[in-house]
Amino acid sequence: MDLDYVLPLRWSDDAGLEELTGYLRRLARHAHVIVVDGSAGELYDRHARRWHGLVTHVRPDGGLRCANGKVAGVATGLRLARADRVVIADDDVRYDERGLLGMCRLLAEADLVRPQNFFDPLPWHARWDTARTLLNRALGTDHPGTLGVRRSFYLRMGGYDGDVLFENLELVRTVRAHGGRVVTAPDLYVRRLPCEVRRFWSQRVRQAYDDLAQPVRMGLFLSVLPALTAALLRRRYGVVAAGAGLAVITAEAGRRRAGGRAVFPAAGSLFAPVWVLERAICSWLALCAALTGGVPYAGRRVRRAAHSTRWLRRHAVSPPGARNPVTLCEPSQNGLTEEWPHRHSATVARSQAIGSPSGVRSSNGPRRSSGPSS
């Protein structure tokens, strides 16, 4: 399979190391895997020992400074990739062979492919979050934790801005702004592991902040709480019940789309009113965060959710001397502190700052590491 797989990660502990190592071992049978690891020194060294000879394991390019460090990880990985078809995936995404083949097939005709994630296993908070997925599927497009890109197109457009919170939407819009073909595949299902409950709660406002990049959607959710309050004060409980029922029906339509009943539980649709209420509350909290300097993310504040498509089209062809996406990610521009970044931006040339791989597996078999892995 002519496919590379880029996995950016930054761990604070190794609770999932055994499971991820098993996944990487299965994955390496089908694709060249590049893990761009921003973990602290001891964790990075442990990963280097465990994954030596299995994957290409490197640190993020130190020359890339972005408010969103995942972008720096993706940019580093795409510079090292050999294949033109590349999967980018978060560390909780779990492809099987069928998913990789589907992505490879779609990338033959597209510059970016957006598949569909589903949670497995399904604890209560994963069912809650599934409601978001189902409503997105019914009303438009869901945003998964993985994308497929054509490396050649990515390099031609010069990467994408890493000073945004909603980096996947930024990449999709940037590809479109440069005339690329984006394919959404609601029937290409890719498993995703649910996060811990504590992390689930910590993501509520941050995910609502993403909606600032979609003003109509944000306005809709901001209107829910005032409308609900007015209905309750007037004791119009039937209106409230009708709104909850409409949310369930809409989510169920998303569940039935493109064979979704095979992977999405019916309980996900029943959680839709709860999720809408959560998003309505968190949207106001996100708006407050936006008015006070941005949302906290990885030890800093990020102001912008994503650029509009119109803005990106205006800047798609930069005049001579214009700054590229890497320059736009310099922390000094946003008053960010000196810290490993948390979302991508890229240039075409491979920087000398990219560290030597701790272990490389080529199509001809394992290669000796270019340096010690400890």
C-alpha positions, 0 to 999 in steps of 0.5 A: 500500500503506497501510503504514509501515516503521520501521528503527532502526539504529546503525552504527559504519561504512558498509560496507553503505551502498550495499546498504542504500541500494539496498534503501531505494530499492526499499522506498520504492516500496511503503511510507513508510520511517522510518529512526531513525538513532543513528549518530555525527555524521559517519555520520549526516550522510552517511546524511542526504545519501544518503537525502534525499528517499528516506526520513524520516531522524531521530535517536532521541528524546533523551528516551527512555533505555533499556538497549536503544536499538533500543526508542528507535528503534522508539518514535521511528519509531512516533510519526512513522508515518502508517499504522496498519499498521507493519513494524519491521525490523532493518537486515539484514532484506530484504522483497520486495513479496510479503512486504510485501503478506503483512504488510499482509494479516495486520495487517488482522486482528491487532495483531502479526504475527511472520513467518519470517526465513531467511538468504540468502546462506548462509555456514557460520555462517549454516547453523549459525544456521539450525539454531536457526531450524529447532529453534525452528520444530519446537518452537514459534516462531522469533523473527525480526528483524522484526515487524508491529504496529498503531500504534493498538494500540501507542499505546493500550498505551503502548509496552513496556519498553526495559530488557530484552535480548530486546526482540522477545519483550517486545513480543510479550508486552506486546501479549498482556498488553493483550489484543492478537491475535498472529499467527505466520506460519511461511509468511511468509518474509522474507530476512535477510542474515547477519552477519560471522563476528566478530559471529556469535561475539560474539552467542553468549552474548548470544543464550543470555542471551535464554533467561533469559526462557524458564525451561523452555527455559533449564533444558533447555539447562543440563541438556545439558552435565552429561548429555553429560559423564556419558554420555561419562565412562561411555562411553555413546557410543550415547546421545550419537549418539542425542541428536545424531540426535534433534536432526537429526530435530527440526530437519528437522521444522522445515525441512519445516514450512509449506513451509520446504524452499524457503528452508532448506537441508538442511545447516541440519538437520545443524548442529543437534547443533553448535548445541545444544552451543554453546547448552548451553555458552553457557547456563552462561556466560549464567547466570554473567553474570546472577549477576554483573550482566548481559550486556554489550550496546552498552557496558553491562550489561543485567540482564533478558532480558524480563518474564514474561507474568504480570508484564506482565498484572499491570501492563497496567492501571497505577493513577493515577500509575504510571510508564510504560514510558519512566520504566522505561527511565531509566538511573539505575534500573539504574546504566547509563552515559550513552549512546545507548540500545539497546532501545525503550519508548514513550509516545503523545505525540510529544516535542519532542525528536524531531529534524527529518527530514533528508528526507521523502517523502510520498504526494504526492511529495518534500518539501524538508528542514526543515533542512540534511542535513549 
